[in-house]
Amino acid sequence: MSEFTHPGAGARVRWVGFQTIVRREYGRIVRIWGQTIVPPAITATLYFVIFGSLIGRRVGEMDGVSYLQFIAPGLIMMAVITNSFGNVVSSFFGAKFGKHLEELLVSPLPNWLIVLGYVAGGLMRGLLVGLLVTVVALLFTHLPIRHPGVIVVSVILTSMVFSLGGLLNAIFARNFDHISWFPTFVLTPLTYLGGVFYSMSLLPAWAEGLSHVNPILYMVNAFRYGFLGISDVSVTSALLVTVVAAVFMYALVVGLLNRGTGIRD
Amino acid sequence: MKALSIQGLTKTYRNGVQALRGIDLDVEEGDFFALLGPNGAGKTTTIGILSSLVTKSAGRVEVFAHDLDRDLELAKSCIGLVPQEINFNMFEKVFTIVVNQAGFYGLPLDIARAQAERYLRQLQLWEKRDAIARSLSGGMKRRLMIARALVHEPRLLILDEPTAGVDIEIRRSMWDFLREINQRGTTIILTSHYLEEVENLCRNVAIIDRGRIIEHDRVSRIIRKLNQETFVLNFRDEVPALPELPGMVARLIDAHTAEVEVSKEQSLNSIFAALSASGIEVVSMRNKVNRLEELFIRLVEAGGREGMPK
């Protein structure tokens, strides 16, 4: 089909190619819904029942809101982070392991677009699960929306950062063990220590200071600010940190793929 | 116009293995071209570089005048690749695999679906369009990879051992299909271990060994160079020593088996005559290696093991 080799067709080829990657990722999320959608909803429900409803009653208020309200944005963001990361790392590594990543590598689509396609897949699952966990949260507590713009911007940027993180992990992974190390030893500790379950004001000064090197702290707090209007950190710096992280990660991942790291001999 | 032009192509892997040592190769548009060589000769590395799955160390590659370094996207859109190993998602449906590949080459969904149907029908896979890929037989999987490679109608189709492990009936129907595709104007490059396949399909051939092209000519001329075959003979009774076989090199492998090298000018009858005269009865005879292996051996020996000229 010679018209597709015409130089002017480049933008159209890329747009159709991007749509195709997104459609394939969506198909994958839906096809294995028992692995992608259901478990996060069950986990979130358990968190709300145990930490929010049972233990939360004894905790009382935190930063002027009920404990259940305090942890709800953090739990939503935690689901967004783990699912954005998990979607891209398993999809990209699965394609690499099964060799069907070659379908994309031989195609005329540039690496920057392939990365955007996978990030879009991570965003889809992250936001879908985030929405589901929000619905679960609303069954347990009332969630006001103080700054909707901050909610939307922070959740999209955070999902992008961790989708790119998943891609970075998949690029370097050589076996299935490698794609579980980063979530287990880095992502989960950073998430739990990122202010999902507690306010920074509860920590001793040294621990509070240390927490400020954890990027998840900024993301969770910006998101919480959008709902409740409270934050342990400046919302402007929180959003700035997230934007810088997203741009840095995107440049890093595209640079690695252009060098052929992890995908070409 | 040249479909493919390769100049000074080299590849050294990180482990130090020099897979390609300076390849120069031209393939004309419309050609049906064979790239032959023993395992590890550099065929798959060459194909990997053409299809951007392997990064070259040095050299220049142009696909329909699109330089791989400067016009990568345009060069890639001219190529359809059928790799040696199965590389589609085993858990996807046959139709989805082909439609998605069309999308990666920029075909809008409606055209992609029509093209996928066209090629799945041509390769007798339309009935299997809703099957999960892993449920297909080996031959069907090979045909699916051909349909996928053709869905964007590439000007250059590259097939890396497309009929390996496929039974003779399917192989022959695949040959007919490839011949038809070539007649419609698609340039085809294939690697193969089957000399019969190359003789049947290809007009030109390059033989690659240890990262160098050692022969590049018309298939008919190369085949003519194959003038010697080695036969293995089995005897009914024990043979302590072979009689003199005029003009032939013969050696006894064990008491019941011998190898005889025969050139095209010589008659097999003279072997049997000499053996019969000595009271030796032959119960079976076979080629020691297939003709392609024989050809490789002759060419490599003729070129010498080092510094083999093109």
Contacts between the chains, C-beta under 8 A, distances in Angstrom:
chain1	res1	chain2	res2	distance
A	1	B	107	7.0
A	1	B	115	8.0
A	1	B	152	5.7
A	1	B	153	4.2
A	2	B	153	7.9
A	2	B	155	7.1
A	4	B	77	5.6
A	4	B	105	6.1
A	4	B	106	5.1
A	4	B	107	7.0
A	4	B	152	6.4
A	5	B	64	7.7
A	5	B	74	5.8
A	5	B	77	4.7
A	5	B	78	5.7
A	5	B	155	7.4
A	7	B	74	6.8
A	9	B	106	6.5
A	10	B	73	6.5
A	12	B	106	6.1
A	13	B	73	7.8
A	13	B	77	7.2
A	13	B	105	6.9
A	13	B	106	2.9
A	14	B	106	7.4
A	16	B	103	5.8
A	16	B	106	4.7
A	16	B	107	6.8
A	16	B	108	5.8
A	16	B	109	8.0
A	17	B	103	6.3
A	17	B	104	5.3
A	17	B	105	7.5
A	17	B	106	6.0
A	19	B	103	6.9
A	20	B	100	5.6
A	20	B	103	2.9
A	20	B	104	5.8
A	21	B	104	7.7
A	23	B	100	7.7
A	23	B	103	7.5
A	24	B	96	8.0
A	24	B	100	5.5
A	27	B	96	7.2
A	31	B	91	7.6
A	95	B	89	7.4
A	98	B	87	7.6
A	98	B	89	6.2
A	98	B	90	6.7
A	99	B	85	6.4
A	99	B	86	7.6
A	99	B	87	3.9
A	100	B	87	5.6
A	100	B	88	5.4
A	100	B	89	4.5
A	102	B	53	6.0
A	102	B	83	6.8
A	102	B	87	4.8
A	103	B	87	7.1
A	103	B	88	7.0
A	103	B	100	7.3
A	103	B	101	5.7
A	103	B	104	6.4
A	103	B	148	7.7
A	104	B	104	6.0
A	105	B	52	6.2
A	105	B	53	5.9
A	106	B	51	4.8
A	106	B	52	6.2
A	106	B	53	6.6
A	106	B	76	6.5
A	106	B	79	7.1
A	106	B	81	5.2
A	107	B	76	6.5
A	107	B	101	7.6
A	107	B	104	3.7
A	107	B	105	5.8
A	108	B	72	7.8
A	108	B	73	4.1
A	108	B	74	7.3
A	108	B	76	4.3
A	108	B	77	4.3
A	108	B	104	7.9
A	108	B	105	6.4
A	108	B	106	7.2
A	109	B	73	7.9
A	109	B	104	5.9
A	110	B	73	6.6
A	260	B	55	5.0
A	264	B	52	7.7
A	264	B	53	6.3
A	264	B	54	6.2
A	264	B	55	5.3
A	265	B	13	6.3
A	265	B	14	8.0
A	265	B	48	7.0
A	265	B	53	7.5
A	265	B	54	4.9
A	265	B	55	7.0
